[in-house]
């Protein structure tokens, strides 16, 4: 994870269950290894809100 950069979203994809994406405030993103549980734990630590879509992905958003 890139320290000091604000994460605004975390996305986990069911077709790629071994990594998730961190989306930063400037629009950049980074793929990091980890499971759905890892992504959920990070989202909880960052106090993000959960959202889903029809594609089977799970996404958390920064509150506010």
Secondary structure, DSSP 4 states (H G I P E B T S, - for coil): --TTSPEEEEEE-GGGTTEEEEEETTS-EEEEE--HHHHHHHHHHTTPEEEE-TTS-EEEE---
